Amino acid sequence: MAYQRGSLKKVRRKEGETWVLRYRVTSADGRRVEHIATIGLVRDFPKDRDAWREVDRLGLGVRINDTPAAGRASFHFLAEHYLKADFGADAVRPKSANTIPIVEHYVRDYLIKRFGERIAEDIKPLEIQKWLKSLNEMGGLAWTTIAKLRGLMHRIYKIGILHEHVAKNPVLYVETRSKSTYRAIIITPAQTLAILKSLPAPLHYTLVLTCAATALRSSEILALRWADVHWHEGRIQISKRWAKGEDGETKTDVSDGYVPLHPVLAGHLRAWQRQTPHANETDFVFLSMRARGRKPLCSSVFVADHLRPAAKKAGVHIEDGQRFGLHNLRHSLSNWLVNKAKVEPKTVQGILRHAKVQTTLDLYTQEDSDETRAAQGEFLTAVGMSTTVNKKAVGWVVGWSFRSHVR
């Protein structure tokens, strides 16, 4: 039997309209008959997605499926069981809103598609390894992606063993390569300045300058509200990221913290705050004018319409289909601080908020907040920004017709 999800239905009961989950079970005579499980009142879960979340919280996605005899579970059953057991409300390791659809794509479009109808314990390690190798040689998948597929398949079997659906894990003996061949496009401070000069709109100018000087991730900078900018403390608080149209948790625990705010950068942010029509503490710093400030601007549209053209005009070589966006500014700052400014790796790690210094350079030192601010100041000087803070230095926005430049 294929793994069933069931279907939701509203039924009228004395206590009020109620959500129920319809699913099928095998009766004693072998027939498939319909059963229902009560989810909750519609007034408590007004939308379908609310009811489905409650289904996951109650663990019904796992409980409504027949449990095959140990060792006879199909890989399809095992994989769908993993998605329910490891991604539900009771999961020991909760996943972010961005992670879930990616994992479901890998599991269903690759793993289930290839091994779905097979008995899980009949799949051999060498068979798995040959298939993974073919994904690179014939399918063109990067080894980093293939390594993720191997990791997911390993986890599927691990959860299957935990719930006693299988007794062994063939992926334990499978090897892949995990070194990435991807090389981010790095831009110089001179190119950064050229890009800024090609962005006439104050919103776009300030966004790129802030991203270039702080190395914030795209999702983090979009989630910024004015309350997150601590002017007197000289730092910006990062406590969330914008994902799937709403605020979500930061990428890692270490990402939840602060980045330095040099006085020069603070001056430009202050100037932008005087120009934006939405400057309250709870308003987005980099807002979408089309959404009337209710959402931040769309980074993909901004990159396609403004950042990439400005980068090409500045002499940055970007081939068609090659990745280039706000994240390249993060790479570029890290590269410049380490290789040109010779800033202590621990200081750079503090700015980028990496969990391990190996991610930045493979060296441990002590972070110092004054050093991170000074390092950011060195970068701003290299870009061509004056380190003398005065009203004239940040008066570039005066006279701009805001609405004529911002979409």
N, C-alpha and C positions, 0 to 999 in steps of 0.2 A: 504493500500500500504506500502511495506517495504521501509525503508529509502534508497535512492539512492545516490551513490557517483558520478555517471556519468563516462565518459571515455574521455580521451584526444585524439585529432587527429590533424595532421598537414594538412593544406590546403594551396594551392597556391593562393595568391592574388597579386594585382598590387603593393602594398607596400612591398611585400616580403612574404616568407613562414611564416604562422601564426598558433599559437596554438588555437584550439577551444575546448570547453567543450561540449560534447554531453550528453543530458539528455532527459527524457520523461515527457510530461505533459498530462493532461486529457483535451481533446477537449470538445466542447459544446455537442456533441452527445455521450460522454462517452468513446470514443476511446482514446487509449494511442498513442500519436504521438511524433516523435523526434523533439527536438529543439536544437539549439546550442547557446553558449555564447562565445564571443571573449575573449581570455586571453591576448595575446600579441605576438609579433614577436619572431620567433624561435631564431634569433640572440641575442635577449635580454634574453631569457630563453633557453639556449642550451640543457639542459637535462630535462628528465621527472620530476625529483624531483623539479627542479626550477619552472616548470610550475605549479606543484601542490601547491607549496608554494604561488604562485601568486593567485591560486584559493582560498586558505585559506585567503589570505590578502584581496581579494575582497569580501569575505563573500559569495561566490557562493554556497558553500556546504550547507548552510542553505536556501538560496533563491530559489534553484532549486527544493526543496521538497514541495509538496503540504502541506498546513497547515490544519490538520484535525479540525473539529468542536471542540470548547472548551469542555474539559472533555471526548472526545472520542479518544484521542491520545493513541496509543499503547505504552507500556513501551519501546519497541524496537525503535520506533520513537523518544521518549523522550530521551533515552540514546544516540542515534546517534546525535541527535540535540545538546545535551550537549557537546559531544566530539568536534563538530565543533565550537559551540559558545564559549566554555570556553577554547579552546586550539588553536584557530586561532590567526592571527596576531593582531586582535583588542581586544584580551582578556585583561580584567582589571588586572588579576593576571597571568602573563606569567609563563609558566612551563619550567623546564630545560629539556635538551635533554634526560637525564636519566629517568625523571619522566614520560614523555609521553607514552613510550611503556609499562611501568608497569601499568599505569592507564587504557590504552586500553585493556590490558590483563584482569584486574579485571572486567572491565565493560562488555566486550564481552564474556569472558569465564566463568563468574560466574553470573552476574546480568542479562544480556540479555538471556543467556542460560536458566535461571530459570523463568524469568518473561516476556521474549520478546514478546510473542503473546498476553499477557493479556492487557486489557484496563487499562491504568495507574491509573485512579481514582477508579477502582474496586478492587485494591489490598489493603488488610486490614493490619493494624499494627500488629495484633497478628500473622497473617500468615507470615509476614516478620520476626518477632522475633523467631517464631518456626523454620523457615528455617535456620536462622543464628545460632541458638543453635545446630541444627543438623549438621551443618558444623564442629562444634567442637567435638561433641559426636560421630558422625559416619564418618565424613570426615577427622578428625584429624587435622583440621586447628587450628593454634594458635589464641588465643583471640585477640591479637594485629592485626592480619591479618583480622579477622572478624570485628573488630572495623573500619578498613580502608574501608571494603566493605560497612558498614553502613554509614560511612561518605560520600562515593561516591554516594550512593543511595540518601542520603539526599540532596546532591549538585545537582543531576540530577533533582529532583523535584523542587528545588529552582530555577534553571535556567528555568525549564518548566513554573513555575509560573511567572517569570520575563517576559517571552516571550508570556504569556497568552495562553499556550497550556493546562495547568491544573489549577485548582483553589485551590487545597489542597495538603498537604504534609503528607502522612501517616507515614513517618519515624520519625517525630517529637516525636512520642509516643513509639518508639522502644528503648530498652535498651540492651547494651552489656557490656562485661567486657573488659578493655583495659590494664590490668597489664600484662607485659611480663614475661614468665617463662624462657626466655633465660638468661643464665649466661655465660659471656665470659670467656674463659680460660685465667687466669692471670699467667704470668711468673715472676720469681724473677730476681733480678740483676745478681745473680750467674748463672742462666739458660741462661740469655741474653749473658753473657760472653762465656758460653759453646757453644751457637749457633754461635757466632761470630768466635770462634776458628774452627768450623766445616765448615766455608765458606772460602775456600782458595782464591777465585777470588776477587781481590780488588773491582771490581764493586759491587758484592753481599755484601761483608763485609761493605763497606761504606754506601750502601743503608740501610741495617738493622740498623747499628749504628745511622745513621741520623734519621731514622724513630723512633727508640727507644728513642732517646734523645729529639726529637722535637714534637712527637705525631702527626705528619702530617697524614692526611688521605691518603690512597693509591693513589687516583686520584690527590691529590695535589702534592705529592712528585714526581709522574711521570711527571707532567707538568713543573717541575722546569727547568729553563735554568740557565746558569752560571751568567747571568746578574741579576738574582734574589737574588744572594748571595752578600750581602753588607758587605764585609769584615771589613772595617774600622768602620762601625756603629755597628758591632756585632749583626746582625740580618739578617733574611731571609724573603724576601717579598713573600707573598702568594696573588696572584691576579687572579688566574685561576685554573682550574682543567682539567685533561685529561678525556674526555668522548666521547664515540662513535668515536674514532679515530681522534679527533680534540680538540682544546682548547675550554673550555666552562666557563661559569660564576661559581664562587665559590658557595658552597652549600647554604650559607646564606650571608647576608651583613656583619655580624660580622666575618665570616670566611675570608673576604677580609682584610688582614692586615699583621702583622709581627709575627714571632716567634723568640725567642732568639737564638743567635749563640755563644756558649761558646768558648773561645780560643782553648780548646782541640778538640772540634768537628771541629772548623775551620781548625785546623792543619791537621786533617785527610782528610777533603774535599780538602785542598790545595794539599795534597799528591796525592789524586785521580786525581785531575785536571792535575797534571804533567804526569800522566800515560795514561789518556784517549786520543784516537786519535782525539777526537772532543771536543776541549776545548775553542772554541770561545764563545763570549758573548751570541750568539743566539742558541748555541747548547744545547741539553738536558744534564742535569747532569747525569741522569741514563738512558743511551741510549740503544737501541737495536742494537747489532752488525749485526744481520741478515738484518736489514733495513738500515745498513750503517749510523746510526745516524739520519736518517730522522724521526724516531719515538722513543719514550721511550720503554724500555723493557716491555714485557707482564707480568703483575703482577701475573695473574693466573698460567702461566707456571712457573714463578720463584717460587711461593709458592709451587706448586706441585712437582717440580723437586729439589728444594733446601731448602726452609725454613721449610716445614713440616718434611722432613727427618732429618734436623739438629736439630729441636726442639725435635723430638722423641729421637734422640741420646743423647740430653741434659737431658733427663729424664722427659720431658713434656708429661703428659698422654693425648693423643688425640685418641679418639675412631673413628672407621671407619664412615665416613659420618659427623663427627662433624666439625663444622666450626673452622678454624684456619688460620690466615693470617696476613698480615701487620697491620690490624686494631687491632689485639690483643696486639700489641706493644703500641698502643695508650691507650688502657684500662690499661695496666700494668703500664705505667708511671704515669697515674692519680692515680691509686690505691696506688703505692709506695709513691708518694709525699704526699698524704693525710694521709695515715695510718702509714707510717714508718718515713718519714722525717718531718711530722707534719708541712708542708708548709701551709701558709695561703690559704684558699680556693679561695680567689679572685685572688691570684697569679696563682694557678693551672688553674682557669677559663681563665686567660689571655693566658696561654700557649696553652690550648686546643681550645681557641677562641669559647667558648660556648656563645650563645646569652643570657642565663640566668645562674646565679650562682647556681640555684636550680638543673640544669642539672649536675653540678659537686658535690655539697654538700648541697644545700639549705641554704646558708649563704652569706651575702653581705659584702665585704670589698673593699678597694681601691687597684687597681693593680699598681705594681711598676716594671718598666722594669729591674732595677738592681736586684731585688729580683728574677725575672723569670730566669735571667741568672745564678744567684747564685744557684737557685734550680736545674737548669739543670746541673751545675757543681757538685752538691752533687750526682746526679744520676750517672754521668760519673765516679765519684770516687768510688761509690758503685759497678759499673760494673767492675772496675779494671783498669780504664784508669788513667794515671798519670795526675795530674793537673798542673804540671810544663811543660810549653810549650817550647820545643826546637826541633831542627832538628832530634835528635835521637829518640824523642818520637813519631815522625810521619814517621820514616824511614822504617816502616814495609813493604812498597810497593816496596822498592828498591830490584832489583833482580828478581822480579816476571816476569814471561813470560806471558804477558797480554793475548795474543791470545790463549794460550794453555788452559786457564781457563774459558774464556767467550764464551758462545754460541751465 
